[in-house]
Amino acid sequence: MKFPKFNRYWLEIIFILLVGLVPLLWFKGGYLAAGHDMSYPLAPIDFWLDRLYVWTDRIGSFGSNQTDAIPGLFNHGLQALFYGLTDSMIVAQRLDFIFWFTLPGIAMYILLRSLYPKKEDYPTRISGTLFYMLNHYLLQAWIIAEATKFSIVTALPLVILAIINVNLRGASVIKNSILIGFTLFFLNGGGGIPLWGGLAIPVITTMFISLLISPQTLSSKLRRAFGFSALSIFFVFLLNIYWIYPYIMSYKYNYIHKIGAAGGSEGAIAWSQEISKNASLTNLIKLQGIPDWYDNPQHPYSNTLLTNYFFLILAIVFPVIAFMSLLNKGDQAHSGKAYKVIFLAILLVAILFTAGSHPPTGILYNLALKYIPGFPIFRTPFYKFGMALWFAYSCLVAVGLKQLTYFFKKSSFFALIIFLILLATYNYPAFTGVFFDWSNKYSTRVQVPDYILEAKKELDRNNFSTRTLMLPQLNDGNKHIAYDWKYFSLSSIPSILSRRPVLLNDAVLSGNESGLVNAIYQQLEKFSQSPLLKYAGVDKVIVQDDFNVDENMDYLISPTKEAILREPNSTAHKDVSKWKFFNINDPETKPLIYIPQSFSYILAETSHLSRISQISGFPSLADAFVFKHISKRSNLDSVIDRGNIQNITIQSQCLNCEERQINVARSNPPPISPSNPFYFLIEFIDRQKSRKYKIPTEKIDFTLGTMSKEVSAMDTIIVNPKNSGTIDDLLAKWGVNVNLISRLFHGIGHQSQKDEYTRRIYFYYWSLLTSIQKWREFELTELTRIELGKFEDLLSRNVQELNFIPEISVSNYDVQSKLYSVTVPYAGTYRLAVYNYKPQDREILSGFVNNYPYNFTKSTLNNKWYFGEQIKLNNESQTIILPELLRREKSYPGFKINTPAGSSKCEQVDLGRIDEEINYDLSLEYQTLSDRLVKIKLWETNKYFPEGKEKPIYPQTDKDTSDPFSYRLNIKYKPSLYAETATVRICIEGDYDFPAIFELKKVKVTEKYPDYLVFIVKENSLFTPINYNLQFVALNQTAYLIRVSNASDQFILGFNSRFDQQWGLREVDTNLANPYFKDSEKKFLGGKVTEYKRQDKHILSDLVFKGGPPRSPDIELNAYGNGWLVNSGGKKESTYLIEYQTQNTLYKTTLISVVSFFGLLLIYLVSIFQKNEK
């Protein structure tokens, strides 16, 4: 056997591999990387298996679409491979870190070895390679081990080399296109589109510059470049189609949701400006400006780099070496100069993009964020485009070091040694791992307790679809998750530990989910039980005693942790050190899939779900409930038979309450402003949605909804006269919509519906007419004024045609009255309920319902609830009148403070017990006979903080002009959530040589009550439920087989996973499905529902279970789940399949990618073989 000859190149590679062992220095025994946004899970194999599906149960309490995570298969597959080979998390993580620390260096070495192949150029190759491996841009990424970023950073030199080979060296177009395809197949950045943007900048720059300086004829190089670009893009798309196409299918569920969550384009601009505030030209040239260095006062080493003179000099040394590359000392071929031009061009372009929103070019970046669709994903420019900056510097530093040796005529080896010493010194944190310790309190280098891994075993014992409730709850203000072993993150431990679902109010909840989960925690805390818990499918609880967050008066963890001990259905199961497991044995716990036979309908504000689902006097929730926010103004869903509605609760809308007035003509503006040239994309989406609505009432609702968004946008764009064209277009469009609504209105068949939509359209148009009067006050063009007048006339004619006369006018009633309006879905007997925030108020609350007197009696169980007697109401708008809540004032005695010279003294006013639901106005009048500092603080106490906590207040002080020593101070006080008592503390402070006299003359506290909450409630007579039988089994986390027998001919099938239109239901052959119903089982709802042990099979259901096309859900159930109206056709037994439709797409696209990979590999090998034959 003949071994290759050992030469300098092998020595260089061995040296790079040795440097790649640096991560071994980062960890002491028993430590792991975890927390923050760390990409390394605590269960690598489970995590990788989960990534094989487009839907996950790990995230979001009720599941979540994860199509954007599919390309992470390779990164997480590597983690799983190392763990599978070593059976040790510690060893596997170190191997993974060594791999990703070394790989960017290997890629850069391949580039520099190809461009500078001479043996004497080893300093160029080594210096550039190590600069690319060892720099502060990647150190910042190592805080959370961003494997996605490392993969793109690795791909960058390889793609640049392929472009140079084709455009400047005449290499094979086919082979290099295939190589780019393979590179971005394995090194795909986890599918992070923003990271691909960071790759695109140097790639496009290299392509453009190399074309300019190529010696070929213009037509020849253009043809070659076009063919190379087209083939590369095609091969990259073909190999990555397994995740690109499913992602595109889910585009509207991913992109629009994420941009909306980030605050739209305006939010992206604000975030970009924050990230870019230190990305000045000077800082970027010095390779500084990293946001964490300036924003984190506890950063472990930035203060040294930014203040120590030695490191300040080093920060200049490397740019100087880089710009030394511009010299032309020594023997340098034309190609060497061409490479420098390319690297310099990349550097200049990278600086512009990495600077982001920082002046002077930041205005252009902000315009791109605002007007280019999709560009808001680059709202963190430094982190996304910085790789191009460091890449360019690595190449220029490598060439510059070579020029430096020519200039000073020094030994190349000596120069390389000095360079490596300086590089290692400047990047010294890379040899200690101190960068993991991003805070004094927390770190991403932690000792994971053994009981966490033991808890995983307990979680994994759940072979069914029930959920585990995590206690305590998270702070709703920041959603931070922290433990006393220095873990800190927004990702819960179960999400990186197990594939089993948990219930937690984390940052991933969306829609009504947050309201539901928060209501569960609130009910547990106040009542030690929650009737909503059963709808979340919870049968286990984990109480975490290692949870370590800062508690305050607005956030306490003890009440909910203690609540589970009092929960009547809970029993202790197992203590795993600081994690305690409990079982919830509630026979009414809803399984993942069931047939609800009765329904509750709730139309209210999300924040009131806790109140109205657990107050005595309100009906108990039915088998399932339909919850909609009050702003939806929707009728009862037609998919639910009225006879199955057990109860209805609808919140009334206050028409003249200061805090609760609702403008019917407005909603959230569209994600892209109508003044944006790309608004046509929103209009296209709206047209597609509009075609789905066939019923006139649904089409009217949709049309009014789209107009509401545009009306909100009009408030912003009308202030700028330059938008006159957009304004005219909107007015013309609204005119068409008004005429469409008129035609649709006349097509409504049922008179009751027609009456309802008469009222709805009437109030909407009147609100719009009011807005027009305000818009006229702005500076408008003459044409716009004319168009606005025409539209106003059109609205007025339609209002007259509606011939609707409001029964109640606000002006007819005393201004001290509160006027509420609510629409009854159908005629019948109702009760009214009022939540009166004023404590200890009257026993009887008298009001009017439709001009008739109506009394409410205070509840004996809760002194803020009042309930009325039954009353018959028609199917129309109802008006409720309630008396104004008179504010209660209370005065407190004053006092004097005599403070001797050189001392401080405090006195206080005890406000006594306070109500956290009430606002307080505090007024203090005092005199002071010196300029000594007067400090006024407000302290709150409760049983958990008997010593008290200071409440931030912002006093407003007015000086009495008639008396220079008198002051009046006003404080707006909103009590903290858990405050029980409050005290105003007044102190004369300061070490002064003169005494002070302070006299508090008067203290007045005024209680300011929120407006009433008014609900109408209807309870229907109960019916005998059908004793149906349902069995289901999870084939995997995206597919469920359901076998139903003895059900009614028509029923609602409920599926308690996150509502998503990509879930589909279809009927399948029972004989084909029967073999999958096997293994252990769990009974629900008294034996009506049976779940079999979940499986983890990858099944191409389109082939295995042939049948009709799947149907998307018809209704949202239980504030988060899916529901389908099913017609069994009279069959005694039917079998159905619920599947996440994108999963089948993933199987098909994966097949295309695999076949393409082997096909391209064959082509590449054949081309090499043919070349060798020649």
Number of C-alpha atoms within 10 A of each C-alpha: 3 4 5 7 7 8 9 12 14 12 11 16 15 12 12 20 18 12 17 23 16 18 22 16 12 19 17 11 7 11 16 21 28 27 27 20 15 19 17 22 24 23 20 25 20 16 23 22 15 22 20 20 23 26 23 22 24 22 26 23 26 25 20 20 22 19 27 21 18 23 24 23 21 19 24 24 17 19 24 26 16 21 21 14 10 13 12 11 21 16 16 21 22 19 20 22 22 19 16 23 26 24 21 26 27 22 22 29 26 18 24 24 19 13 17 18 15 11 12 13 17 22 23 27 29 23 27 28 28 24 25 28 28 24 20 21 19 22 19 19 17 23 23 21 24 20 24 23 25 25 23 25 28 27 25 28 25 23 24 20 21 23 25 24 18 22 27 19 12 13 14 15 21 17 21 22 27 24 21 23 26 21 19 24 22 19 24 28 27 25 23 18 16 21 23 19 17 27 24 15 17 28 19 14 20 24 18 15 19 23 20 13 14 17 11 14 8 12 9 9 20 14 11 18 20 11 15 23 16 13 19 22 15 15 24 22 18 21 27 26 22 22 24 20 17 22 24 14 14 18 14 12 15 16 17 15 14 14 17 14 11 16 15 21 27 15 18 23 25 15 18 25 23 18 24 25 18 21 27 21 18 11 14 22 20 17 22 19 22 22 18 14 19 15 12 12 13 16 19 17 15 17 13 13 18 15 10 11 11 12 17 15 11 17 19 13 15 25 18 17 21 22 17 21 22 16 14 15 14 11 8 9 9 8 15 14 14 17 20 18 18 23 22 20 17 24 22 15 16 26 22 23 23 26 29 32 31 24 16 12 13 20 13 15 23 24 14 17 25 21 18 15 17 16 18 27 21 24 27 22 25 28 22 22 28 22 26 27 26 24 24 25 27 26 29 29 27 28 29 28 26 26 23 21 19 17 14 9 9 11 10 18 13 11 17 20 13 11 19 15 11 16 19 17 14 20 18 16 18 22 15 15 19 18 25 25 19 21 16 11 13 20 23 26 25 20 16 17 13 10 14 18 16 13 23 19 13 14 22 13 10 16 16 20 25 19 23 26 28 21 24 22 27 24 19 14 9 10 17 17 21 24 16 13 17 20 23 24 19 17 20 20 20 22 21 22 22 26 21 23 24 28 23 25 25 23 18 17 21 16 13 18 22 23 19 26 24 20 23 23 28 19 22 23 20 12 14 19 21 19 18 23 24 18 23 29 24 24 23 23 24 25 21 18 16 13 20 16 17 10 13 19 20 14 18 20 19 15 18 21 21 16 20 24 14 14 15 13 15 18 17 14 14 14 14 17 15 16 19 17 22 21 18 22 15 17 14 15 21 26 28 22 27 27 23 19 22 22 23 23 24 25 23 23 16 21 15 14 22 21 14 22 19 18 14 14 17 20 18 16 21 17 19 23 22 21 23 21 19 17 14 12 16 14 14 17 13 9 14 19 14 14 13 19 23 24 22 25 24 26 25 24 23 23 16 15 17 10 9 14 12 16 14 20 22 21 18 12 20 19 19 21 21 23 20 14 13 14 16 12 12 15 14 11 11 14 11 11 12 16 9 10 14 9 11 17 19 15 20 22 19 16 18 23 18 19 21 22 19 21 23 16 21 22 14 12 18 19 15 11 14 13 17 20 13 18 21 18 14 19 20 16 12 20 18 12 17 22 14 14 21 16 13 16 20 10 13 16 10 8 9 16 17 16 16 18 18 17 18 17 23 22 18 17 20 16 15 19 19 12 15 15 12 10 17 14 9 12 13 20 15 10 12 20 16 13 19 21 15 15 19 20 13 14 21 15 11 18 19 11 12 17 11 14 10 10 10 15 10 14 7 7 12 12 12 11 17 21 24 24 19 19 23 21 19 15 12 15 15 19 20 25 24 22 19 21 20 22 14 10 13 11 13 14 18 15 18 15 18 16 13 10 11 18 17 19 18 23 17 12 10 13 18 17 21 22 22 19 13 13 13 9 19 14 15 17 18 19 22 24 23 20 16 15 18 11 11 12 13 11 13 14 10 15 14 14 18 14 19 14 13 13 15 19 14 15 14 16 16 13 15 10 14 17 19 16 16 16 17 22 15 20 19 19 20 18 18 20 13 13 12 19 14 15 11 17 17 19 19 25 20 16 11 15 14 11 10 19 16 16 19 10 14 12 17 11 14 12 13 13 9 7 9 11 15 18 18 18 16 17 17 15 20 16 21 18 14 19 24 18 20 22 19 17 16 19 18 22 17 14 11 15 10 13 18 23 16 21 16 18 17 15 19 15 19 16 19 20 18 17 18 22 19 23 22 20 22 22 18 15 9 12 11 6 10 11 12 16 17 23 22 26 25 25 21 18 23 22 24 20 24 25 22 21 16 15 19 18 12 13 20 22 22 24 25 25 22 24 24 17 15 19 21 20 25 18 22 21 15 16 8 12 17 13 8 14 20 13 11 11 16 15 14 18 14 9 14 15 22 22 25 21 19 22 18 13 11 16 16 14 16 13 9 12 18 13 14 11 11 17 16 20 22 18 19 22 28 27 27 24 24 25 25 22 15 18 12 18 10 12 13 12 14 19 22 20 25 21 23 24 22 23 24 21 19 24 17 14 21 18 15 16 21 16 14 17 20 12 11 21 16 12 15 18 12 12 15 12 11 10 9 8 7 5
